Amino acid sequence: MSTALITGASGGIGKAFAEELAAQNYNLVLVARSENKLNELAKQLQQKFQVKVDVIAKDLTEIGTTNAVFDFTIQKELTIDLLINNAGFGDYGDFAETDEERQIKMIQLNILALVDLTHKYLPLMRERRSGSIINVSSIAAFQPMPYLSVYSASKAFVRNFSQALWAENRKYGIRVLVSCPGPTETEFFTEAKFPPTLANKTNQISTPEEVVQETLKALERGDSTVVIGGLSTHFITKVAGFVPRETLLNLLEKQFKA
Ligand SMILES: NC(=O)c1ccc[n+]([C@@H]2O[C@H](COP(=O)([O-])OP(=O)(O)OC[C@H]3O[C@@H](n4cnc5c(N)ncnc54)[C@H](OP(=O)(O)O)[C@@H]3O)[C@@H](O)[C@H]2O)c1
């Protein structure tokens, strides 16, 4: 039986990954801060699918947490066949006026924890000549986004980082995929304090289950990148390459201003 480690598994896309992978007979290691939610999910999945589920309730923005996650899996002699770096959040606002600590925590979660966990598990996958890594980015990775400046930059980092690793690791039989969902029905917009006027403008919203299905299909195909969403989502990812940068930025600034 294979084992998947999923960060941000207590809700949204991460929880949908856990449910789908348990149904596919994966054992799971679930990471997030909300211990009760993780334990409840673990109980449900164990009962329904007879899989083994371990829970690590930790804040991945805190120094040393990624070591604790890694040490836990080593001590339990768990082989991580699939690493899903999914935990992440955004923070809407004019950068100069945002809370500095929250911006730094965003970088710690969206970038540092993801790089660190990848760096811990990838060498073990290389030794075994097998394993897969899914890093959850966003369509925000395809262009700078005024009022989501750190978030979009963090997701661009995840996209470039993951695509480079895809190229480096194919020859070892390891799959690395960056998943770039468009707007998805989760707690993301509430967590990011998105103004309701903007959140309501968002159409063609995917379900977390659709994101998971499309992502796992792309992993199966061996793709480096998958964009998930409706026509407008796919259009956004293409347009940035054709429109002059300042024109694009002016348009986006108007579109994303509250
Ligand atoms: N929803 C969208 O429209 C959308 C679109 C594109 C990309 N994404 C990306 O998809 C990923 C999943 O987000 P989501 O939409 O499912 O949002 P969500 O419903 O807010 O879920 C975020 C998950 O991350 C966990 N998390 C947050 N901070 C954490 C921390 N400090 N340490 C450990 N875990 C933490 C949360 O659990 P706890 O609160 O229990 O810690 C939760 O399980 C994110 O990387 C996001 O950027 C989302």
The ligand as a MOL file (V3000), in Angstrom:
LIG
                    3D

  0  0  0     0  0            999 V3000
M  V30 BEGIN CTAB
M  V30 COUNTS 48 52 0 0 0
M  V30 BEGIN ATOM
M  V30 1 N -9.4280 28.1770 -3.1530 0
M  V30 2 C -8.9050 28.7550 -4.2100 0
M  V30 3 O -9.5690 29.5320 -4.9380 0
M  V30 4 C -7.4830 28.4290 -4.5850 0
M  V30 5 C -7.0720 28.7140 -5.9080 0
M  V30 6 C -5.7590 28.4360 -6.2790 0
M  V30 7 C -4.8800 27.8710 -5.3630 0
M  V30 8 N -5.2920 27.6160 -4.0930 0 CHG=1
M  V30 9 C -4.3050 27.0250 -3.1630 0
M  V30 10 O -4.8190 25.7960 -2.6990 0
M  V30 11 C -4.1760 25.4590 -1.4650 0
M  V30 12 C -5.2290 24.9670 -0.4800 0
M  V30 13 O -6.0780 26.0530 -0.1540 0
M  V30 14 P -7.6660 25.9160 -0.0290 0
M  V30 15 O -8.2670 26.6600 -1.1440 0
M  V30 16 O -8.0570 24.5070 0.1950 0 CHG=-1
M  V30 17 O -7.8950 26.8030 1.2760 0
M  V30 18 P -8.3890 26.4530 2.7520 0
M  V30 19 O -9.7440 25.8520 2.7040 0
M  V30 20 O -8.1940 27.7370 3.5090 0
M  V30 21 O -7.3680 25.3550 3.2630 0
M  V30 22 C -6.0500 25.6700 3.6390 0
M  V30 23 C -5.4430 24.4970 4.3850 0
M  V30 24 O -4.1110 24.8680 4.7890 0
M  V30 25 C -3.9780 24.6700 6.1990 0
M  V30 26 N -3.0770 25.6530 6.7810 0
M  V30 27 C -3.2280 26.9980 6.7760 0
M  V30 28 N -2.2310 27.5710 7.4590 0
M  V30 29 C -1.4390 26.5620 7.9370 0
M  V30 30 C -0.2660 26.5140 8.7330 0
M  V30 31 N 0.2900 27.6350 9.2020 0
M  V30 32 N 0.2830 25.3150 9.0100 0
M  V30 33 C -0.2900 24.1670 8.5530 0
M  V30 34 N -1.4030 24.1450 7.7830 0
M  V30 35 C -1.9700 25.3330 7.4850 0
M  V30 36 C -5.3970 24.8150 6.7310 0
M  V30 37 O -5.5850 24.0940 7.9320 0
M  V30 38 P -5.5070 24.6930 9.4210 0
M  V30 39 O -6.2360 25.9930 9.4320 0
M  V30 40 O -6.1420 23.6090 10.2070 0
M  V30 41 O -4.0610 24.8220 9.7190 0
M  V30 42 C -6.2140 24.1370 5.6290 0
M  V30 43 O -6.2000 22.7340 5.8220 0
M  V30 44 C -3.4280 26.7110 -1.0190 0
M  V30 45 O -2.0500 26.5600 -1.2920 0
M  V30 46 C -4.0240 27.8130 -1.9100 0
M  V30 47 O -3.1210 28.8560 -2.1290 0
M  V30 48 C -6.5740 27.8670 -3.6900 0
M  V30 END ATOM
M  V30 BEGIN BOND
M  V30 1 1 1 2
M  V30 2 2 2 3
M  V30 3 1 2 4
M  V30 4 1 4 5
M  V30 5 2 4 48
M  V30 6 2 5 6
M  V30 7 1 6 7
M  V30 8 2 7 8
M  V30 9 1 8 9
M  V30 10 1 8 48
M  V30 11 1 9 10
M  V30 12 1 9 46
M  V30 13 1 10 11
M  V30 14 1 11 12
M  V30 15 1 11 44
M  V30 16 1 12 13
M  V30 17 1 13 14
M  V30 18 2 14 15
M  V30 19 1 14 16
M  V30 20 1 14 17
M  V30 21 1 17 18
M  V30 22 2 18 19
M  V30 23 1 18 20
M  V30 24 1 18 21
M  V30 25 1 21 22
M  V30 26 1 22 23
M  V30 27 1 23 24
M  V30 28 1 23 42
M  V30 29 1 24 25
M  V30 30 1 25 26
M  V30 31 1 25 36
M  V30 32 1 26 27
M  V30 33 1 26 35
M  V30 34 2 27 28
M  V30 35 1 28 29
M  V30 36 1 29 30
M  V30 37 2 29 35
M  V30 38 1 30 31
M  V30 39 2 30 32
M  V30 40 1 32 33
M  V30 41 2 33 34
M  V30 42 1 34 35
M  V30 43 1 36 37
M  V30 44 1 36 42
M  V30 45 1 37 38
M  V30 46 2 38 39
M  V30 47 1 38 40
M  V30 48 1 38 41
M  V30 49 1 42 43
M  V30 50 1 44 45
M  V30 51 1 44 46
M  V30 52 1 46 47
M  V30 END BOND
M  V30 END CTAB
M  END
